[in-house]
Amino acid sequence: MNSHGSSEGVRGAPSGDLIAPSGVRASNRDRILALLRARGPMSQADLARASGLSPATISSIARELREDGWLDVSDGETPARGRALALSRSAGVAVGIDFGHSHVRVAIADLAHTVLAEAEEALDVDHEAHEGVALAGRLVRALLDEVSVGTDRVTGVGMGLPAPLRRDTGEVGDSAILPGWIGARPEELMRTELGLAVRVENDANLGALAEIVWGAGRGCTDLVYVKVATGVGAGLVLNARLYHGSSGTAGELGHMTIDEDGPVCRCGNRGCLEAFAGAEAVLEPLRRRHGERLTLRQVVLQAQAGDVGCRRVVADAGRALGIAVAGVCNLLAPERVLVGGELAQAGEVLLEPLRASLARSAIAATREVPVLAGVLGERAEVLGAVALVLRESQRFVAEPAPAAADAASSGT
């Protein structure tokens, strides 16, 4: 990345009166670029507040970055605060990959947080890790071709799995959702497939990141995101960063015991939350009436349409979730709890009993923590994989493409 030692203003001095050391100038450039990468388009006033730099310094560096092809200016993005600055598409793109129980989704976004292309393919529920990786690789290459971006412009790849990931080995732990991935090292496999830097996260962590960047968690620094689908998991954001725990498996909310005499869970313990609120717990009581091929999506649709049995089972899941969420709120005191995943599409049928259960079980200080549905739906995890690159990746943006830099400097 280029560094410049040109003059810039400082607090209390007219712009251009003092010469800043090249190292300070480069550090200030990096700070501005990092903010735009993490937060998306921002006005110069917002950049000054977030960075602690003077408005004159922001203006000087922003002008320089535009001339070098790093930034685009878009009118109307922040009308109350002036024109918004955003990273140029020529500075690179981020790739997101989301594996579910029976699908893989891929998204490509530029560094201004604009999604350029998305695709989804079905996967056999018993697929092996190498099969999923190969399919994801084909989708990534096809989407990059679609948006006319070469792999040299990819700043990183984020990837999500609905399974525990061990930080010490990089391996997938025991997983009934993705049995073909147990013991696999997904980061290594995808890096070999694509020849690109890859970072892997649990899917609930990615849902949390996505809601902070694009959804109902904007502005939050302490957030709990609960994903309720085939299994139950939680993404924990503490002090604006994902919390993984020492082994990397923090957030396994589905295996919190809520009834010691409850049914046996797939993990071998009794009374886990997942045994009351996971997909199998929701579907099993309804199969006699609705058939063996009943899906979670069908239950949600019928609950919304007023089916009494479906509404009762979803509400029961909500009450169980509330007991576990109350324990998390008592421990962490988050600003907000967001609920995502397939079952969250039931809306208030799920959330109202969840809130009531939370109010009964939480201490007074956390009883009123807002509990809301996530707004990104089934796209949350793939968008979170993109956000992982934008917010968490250690690799920075690529150099702007020459054509874009030339165009910017010529004013076109």
C-alpha positions as CSV (number, residue, x, y, z in Angstrom):
1,M,0.0,0.0,0.0
2,N,1.3,3.4,-0.9
3,S,2.5,5.9,1.8
4,H,2.8,9.6,1.4
5,G,4.6,12.2,3.3
6,S,2.7,15.2,2.0
7,S,1.6,18.1,4.2
8,E,-1.6,17.9,6.2
9,G,-3.4,20.0,8.7
10,V,-3.5,19.2,12.5
11,R,-5.8,20.3,15.3
12,G,-5.3,24.1,15.9
13,A,-3.4,24.7,12.7
14,P,-4.5,25.6,9.2
15,S,-4.5,22.7,6.7
16,G,-1.2,22.4,5.0
17,D,0.8,24.5,7.5
18,L,2.7,21.6,9.1
19,I,4.5,18.6,7.6
20,A,3.4,15.3,9.1
21,P,6.0,12.5,9.3
22,S,5.4,9.9,6.6
23,G,4.8,7.2,9.2
24,V,2.0,9.2,10.9
25,R,0.5,10.0,7.5
26,A,0.5,6.4,6.5
27,S,-1.0,5.4,9.9
28,N,-3.8,7.9,9.4
29,R,-4.5,6.6,5.9
30,D,-4.7,3.1,7.2
31,R,-7.1,4.2,10.0
32,I,-9.5,5.8,7.6
33,L,-9.4,2.9,5.2
34,A,-10.0,0.4,8.0
35,L,-13.0,2.4,9.2
36,L,-14.5,2.4,5.8
37,R,-13.9,-1.3,5.3
38,A,-15.5,-2.2,8.6
39,R,-18.5,0.3,8.6
40,G,-19.2,1.0,4.9
41,P,-19.9,4.5,3.5
42,M,-19.2,7.3,6.0
43,S,-19.3,11.1,5.7
44,Q,-16.1,13.0,6.5
45,A,-17.7,14.3,9.7
46,D,-18.4,10.7,10.8
47,L,-14.9,9.7,9.9
48,A,-13.5,12.5,12.0
49,R,-15.6,11.5,15.0
50,A,-14.8,7.8,14.7
51,S,-11.0,8.2,14.0
52,G,-10.2,11.1,16.4
53,L,-8.5,12.9,13.5
54,S,-9.2,16.6,12.8
55,P,-11.7,17.5,10.0
56,A,-8.8,19.1,8.1
57,T,-6.7,15.9,8.3
58,I,-9.7,13.8,7.1
59,S,-10.3,16.2,4.2
60,S,-6.7,16.2,3.1
61,I,-6.3,12.4,3.3
62,A,-9.7,11.8,1.7
63,R,-8.7,14.0,-1.3
64,E,-5.4,12.1,-1.6
65,L,-7.1,8.7,-1.4
66,R,-9.6,9.7,-4.1
67,E,-6.8,10.8,-6.4
68,D,-5.0,7.5,-5.8
69,G,-8.2,5.5,-6.7
70,W,-9.0,4.2,-3.2
71,L,-12.3,6.0,-2.7
72,D,-15.5,6.8,-4.5
73,V,-17.8,9.6,-3.5
74,S,-21.6,8.9,-3.6
75,D,-24.2,11.6,-3.1
76,G,-27.1,11.1,-0.8
77,E,-25.7,8.2,1.3
78,T,-25.6,10.3,4.5
79,P,-27.8,13.4,3.6
80,A,-27.7,14.8,7.1
81,R,-23.9,14.8,7.2
82,G,-22.8,15.5,3.6
83,R,-21.5,13.3,0.9
84,A,-20.4,9.8,1.8
85,L,-17.0,8.3,1.1
86,A,-16.7,4.6,0.3
87,L,-13.9,2.2,-0.7
88,S,-13.7,1.9,-4.5
89,R,-14.7,-1.5,-6.0
90,S,-11.2,-1.5,-7.6
91,A,-9.7,-1.8,-4.1
92,G,-11.0,-5.4,-3.9
93,V,-13.9,-7.7,-3.1
94,A,-14.8,-10.0,-0.2
95,V,-16.1,-13.5,-0.7
96,G,-18.6,-15.2,1.7
97,I,-19.5,-18.9,1.8
98,D,-22.2,-20.4,4.0
99,F,-22.7,-24.2,4.4
100,G,-26.0,-25.4,5.8
101,H,-27.4,-28.8,6.5
102,S,-28.4,-29.2,2.8
103,H,-27.1,-26.2,0.9
104,V,-24.2,-23.9,0.2
105,R,-24.5,-20.2,-0.5
106,V,-21.9,-17.8,-1.9
107,A,-21.9,-14.0,-2.1
108,I,-19.4,-11.5,-3.5
109,A,-19.4,-7.9,-2.1
110,D,-17.2,-4.9,-2.7
111,L,-15.4,-3.2,0.1
112,A,-18.1,-0.5,0.2
113,H,-20.5,-3.3,1.6
114,T,-22.4,-3.6,-1.7
115,V,-23.4,-7.2,-2.5
116,L,-22.5,-7.7,-6.2
117,A,-23.7,-11.3,-6.7
118,E,-25.1,-14.3,-4.9
119,A,-25.8,-18.0,-5.7
120,E,-27.1,-21.1,-3.9
121,E,-26.9,-24.8,-4.6
122,A,-28.4,-27.8,-2.9
123,L,-26.2,-30.4,-1.1
124,D,-26.9,-33.9,-0.1
125,V,-27.4,-33.9,3.7
126,D,-24.8,-36.7,4.0
127,H,-22.2,-35.0,1.7
128,E,-18.5,-35.3,2.5
129,A,-16.4,-32.2,3.3
130,H,-14.4,-32.4,0.0
131,E,-17.7,-32.5,-2.0
132,G,-19.0,-29.4,-0.4
133,V,-15.7,-27.6,-0.8
134,A,-15.5,-28.5,-4.5
135,L,-19.0,-27.2,-5.1
136,A,-18.4,-24.0,-3.2
137,G,-15.2,-23.5,-5.3
138,R,-17.1,-23.8,-8.5
139,L,-19.7,-21.3,-7.3
140,V,-17.1,-18.8,-6.2
141,R,-15.3,-18.9,-9.6
142,A,-18.6,-18.6,-11.5
143,L,-19.6,-15.5,-9.5
144,L,-16.2,-13.8,-9.8
145,D,-16.5,-14.3,-13.6
146,E,-20.1,-12.9,-13.4
147,V,-18.9,-9.7,-11.8
148,S,-15.7,-9.6,-13.9
149,V,-13.3,-9.7,-10.9
150,G,-10.1,-11.7,-10.9
151,T,-8.9,-13.7,-7.9
152,D,-6.1,-11.1,-7.5
153,R,-8.8,-8.6,-6.4
154,V,-10.1,-10.9,-3.6
155,T,-9.0,-9.6,-0.2
156,G,-10.2,-12.6,1.6
157,V,-12.8,-15.4,1.9
158,G,-15.1,-15.9,4.9
159,M,-16.7,-19.3,5.4
160,G,-19.4,-20.5,7.8
161,L,-20.3,-24.0,9.1
162,P,-23.1,-25.1,11.5
163,A,-20.7,-27.0,13.6
164,P,-18.2,-26.5,16.5
165,L,-14.7,-25.5,15.3
166,R,-11.6,-26.0,17.4
167,R,-9.3,-23.1,17.4
168,D,-6.2,-25.2,18.4
169,T,-6.5,-27.7,15.5
170,G,-8.8,-26.0,13.0
171,E,-10.9,-29.2,12.9
172,V,-14.6,-29.6,12.9
173,G,-15.8,-31.2,16.1
174,D,-18.7,-33.6,16.7
175,S,-21.6,-32.6,14.5
176,A,-24.9,-34.3,13.8
177,I,-25.7,-31.5,11.3
178,L,-22.6,-32.0,9.1
179,P,-21.4,-35.6,9.9
180,G,-19.3,-35.7,6.7
181,W,-17.2,-32.8,8.1
182,I,-16.2,-34.2,11.4
183,G,-12.4,-34.1,11.8
184,A,-12.0,-32.1,8.6
185,R,-9.9,-28.9,8.5
186,P,-12.2,-26.6,6.4
187,E,-9.9,-23.6,6.3
188,E,-7.1,-25.7,4.7
189,L,-9.5,-27.5,2.3
190,M,-11.0,-24.2,1.0
191,R,-7.6,-22.5,0.8
192,T,-6.3,-25.3,-1.3
193,E,-9.4,-25.2,-3.5
194,L,-9.3,-21.5,-4.2
195,G,-5.7,-20.5,-3.6
196,L,-7.0,-17.6,-1.4
197,A,-6.8,-16.6,2.2
198,V,-9.7,-18.2,4.1
199,R,-11.1,-17.7,7.6
200,V,-13.8,-20.1,9.0
201,E,-16.4,-19.3,11.7
202,N,-19.4,-21.0,13.3
203,D,-22.6,-20.0,11.5
204,A,-24.1,-18.3,14.5
205,N,-21.1,-16.1,14.9
206,L,-21.5,-15.1,11.3
207,G,-25.2,-14.3,11.8
208,A,-24.2,-12.0,14.6
209,L,-21.7,-10.2,12.4
210,A,-24.1,-9.8,9.6
211,E,-26.8,-8.2,11.8
212,I,-24.3,-5.8,13.2
213,V,-23.1,-4.7,9.7
214,W,-26.4,-4.8,7.8
215,G,-29.2,-5.6,10.1
216,A,-30.9,-5.2,13.5
217,G,-27.7,-5.0,15.5
218,R,-26.3,-1.9,13.9
219,G,-24.7,0.3,16.6
220,C,-24.4,-2.5,19.1
221,T,-21.1,-3.4,20.8
222,D,-22.5,-6.2,23.1
223,L,-24.9,-8.5,21.3
224,V,-26.3,-12.1,21.6
225,Y,-27.5,-13.6,18.3
226,V,-29.4,-16.9,18.7
227,K,-29.8,-19.1,15.6
228,V,-32.7,-21.6,15.8
229,A,-32.8,-24.0,12.9
230,T,-31.7,-27.7,12.6
231,G,-29.7,-27.0,15.8
232,V,-29.5,-24.1,18.3
233,G,-26.4,-21.9,18.6
234,A,-25.4,-18.4,19.7
235,G,-23.0,-15.8,18.4
236,L,-21.6,-13.6,21.1
237,V,-20.3,-10.1,20.3
238,L,-18.6,-8.5,23.3
239,N,-17.0,-5.1,23.2
240,A,-17.6,-5.1,19.4
241,R,-15.6,-8.3,18.8
242,L,-16.7,-11.9,18.4
243,Y,-16.1,-13.9,21.5
244,H,-14.8,-17.5,20.9
245,G,-13.7,-18.7,24.3
246,S,-10.4,-20.5,24.9
247,S,-11.2,-23.5,22.7
248,G,-13.2,-21.6,20.1
249,T,-16.5,-23.3,20.9
250,A,-18.2,-20.5,22.9
251,G,-21.9,-20.0,22.1
252,E,-23.0,-23.6,22.2
253,L,-26.3,-22.5,23.6
254,G,-28.1,-25.5,22.3
255,H,-26.4,-27.7,24.8
256,M,-27.2,-25.6,27.9
257,T,-29.2,-27.9,30.3
258,I,-32.6,-26.4,31.0
259,D,-34.2,-29.6,32.5
260,E,-32.1,-32.3,34.1
261,D,-34.9,-34.8,33.7
262,G,-35.6,-33.8,30.1
263,P,-35.2,-35.9,26.9
264,V,-31.8,-37.2,25.8
265,C,-30.0,-34.9,23.4
266,R,-27.9,-36.0,20.4
267,C,-24.8,-34.9,22.4
268,G,-25.6,-37.6,25.0
269,N,-26.8,-35.3,27.8
270,R,-30.3,-34.9,29.1
271,G,-32.4,-31.8,28.9
272,C,-30.4,-29.7,26.5
273,L,-32.1,-26.7,25.0
274,E,-31.8,-28.2,21.6
275,A,-33.9,-31.2,22.7
276,F,-36.7,-28.7,23.3
277,A,-36.2,-26.1,20.6
278,G,-34.2,-27.6,17.8
279,A,-35.8,-28.8,14.5
280,E,-36.4,-32.3,15.6
281,A,-38.1,-31.2,18.8
282,V,-40.4,-29.0,16.8
283,L,-41.2,-31.5,14.1
284,E,-41.6,-34.8,16.0
285,P,-44.9,-33.9,17.8
286,L,-46.4,-32.7,14.5
287,R,-45.5,-35.6,12.2
288,R,-48.5,-37.8,13.1
289,R,-50.8,-35.2,11.9
290,H,-48.8,-33.5,9.1
291,G,-46.7,-36.4,7.8
292,E,-43.1,-37.6,8.0
293,R,-41.9,-35.2,5.4
294,L,-42.9,-32.1,7.3
295,T,-40.2,-29.4,7.3
296,L,-39.4,-26.6,9.7
297,R,-40.3,-24.1,7.0
298,Q,-43.8,-25.7,6.6
299,V,-44.3,-25.5,10.4
300,V,-43.5,-21.8,10.4
301,L,-45.8,-21.1,7.5
302,Q,-48.7,-23.1,9.1
303,A,-48.1,-21.4,12.4
304,Q,-48.3,-18.0,10.7
305,A,-51.5,-19.1,9.0
306,G,-53.1,-20.0,12.4
307,D,-52.6,-23.8,12.7
308,V,-53.2,-24.4,16.4
309,G,-50.8,-27.3,16.8
310,C,-48.0,-25.6,15.0
311,R,-48.4,-22.4,17.0
312,R,-48.4,-24.4,20.2
313,V,-45.2,-26.3,19.4
314,V,-43.4,-23.1,18.2
315,A,-44.5,-21.3,21.4
316,D,-43.1,-24.2,23.5
317,A,-39.8,-23.8,21.7
318,G,-39.9,-20.1,22.5
319,R,-40.5,-20.7,26.2
320,A,-37.5,-23.1,26.3
321,L,-35.3,-20.6,24.5
322,G,-36.3,-17.9,27.0
323,I,-34.9,-19.9,29.9
324,A,-31.5,-20.3,28.2
325,V,-31.4,-16.7,27.0
326,A,-32.2,-15.5,30.5
327,G,-29.1,-17.3,31.8
328,V,-27.0,-15.7,29.0
329,C,-28.4,-12.2,29.7
330,N,-27.8,-12.6,33.5
331,L,-24.1,-13.5,32.7
332,L,-23.3,-11.0,29.9
333,A,-25.9,-8.2,30.1
334,P,-26.0,-7.6,26.3
335,E,-27.6,-4.5,24.7
336,R,-29.8,-6.7,22.6
337,V,-30.7,-10.3,21.8
338,L,-31.5,-11.1,18.1
339,V,-33.1,-14.4,17.0
340,G,-32.4,-15.8,13.6
341,G,-32.6,-19.0,11.7
342,E,-35.6,-20.8,10.1
343,L,-37.7,-20.9,13.3
344,A,-37.3,-17.1,13.8
345,Q,-39.4,-16.6,10.7
346,A,-42.4,-17.4,12.9
347,G,-42.0,-13.9,14.4
348,E,-44.1,-13.2,17.5
349,V,-45.4,-16.7,17.7
350,L,-41.9,-17.6,18.8
351,L,-40.7,-14.3,20.3
352,E,-43.6,-13.5,22.6
353,P,-43.3,-16.6,24.8
354,L,-39.5,-16.3,24.6
355,R,-39.7,-12.8,26.1
356,A,-42.2,-13.9,28.8
357,S,-39.9,-16.8,29.8
358,L,-36.9,-14.4,29.8
359,A,-38.8,-12.0,32.1
360,R,-39.6,-14.7,34.6
361,S,-36.0,-16.1,34.7
362,A,-33.8,-13.1,34.3
363,I,-32.6,-10.8,37.1
364,A,-34.1,-7.3,37.2
365,A,-31.1,-5.7,35.6
366,T,-31.4,-7.7,32.4
367,R,-35.2,-8.4,32.4
368,E,-35.8,-5.7,29.9
369,V,-33.1,-6.5,27.3
370,P,-34.8,-6.1,23.9
371,V,-35.4,-9.4,22.1
372,L,-35.9,-8.9,18.4
373,A,-36.0,-11.0,15.2
374,G,-33.0,-10.7,13.0
375,V,-33.9,-9.0,9.7
376,L,-31.6,-10.8,7.2
377,G,-33.4,-14.1,7.1
378,E,-31.7,-17.0,5.3
379,R,-29.0,-14.6,4.0
380,A,-27.6,-13.8,7.4
381,E,-24.8,-16.4,7.5
382,V,-23.5,-15.8,4.0
383,L,-23.5,-12.0,4.6
384,G,-21.8,-12.7,7.9
385,A,-19.1,-14.5,6.0
386,V,-18.6,-11.4,3.9
387,A,-18.6,-9.2,7.1
388,L,-15.9,-11.5,8.6
389,V,-13.6,-10.5,5.8
390,L,-14.6,-6.8,6.0
391,R,-14.3,-6.5,9.8
392,E,-12.1,-9.3,11.1
393,S,-9.6,-10.2,8.4
394,Q,-6.0,-9.2,9.1
395,R,-5.3,-8.8,5.4
396,F,-6.0,-5.3,4.1
397,V,-7.3,-4.1,0.8
398,A,-5.5,-4.7,-2.5
399,E,-3.9,-1.8,-4.4
400,P,-6.5,-0.1,-6.6
401,A,-6.6,-1.4,-10.2
402,P,-4.6,0.9,-12.5
403,A,-7.6,1.8,-14.7
404,A,-9.6,2.8,-11.7
405,A,-6.8,4.9,-10.3
406,D,-6.2,6.6,-13.6
407,A,-9.9,7.4,-13.9
408,A,-10.0,8.8,-10.4
409,S,-7.0,11.0,-10.9
410,S,-8.3,12.3,-14.2
411,G,-11.7,13.2,-12.5
412,T,-13.8,10.9,-14.7
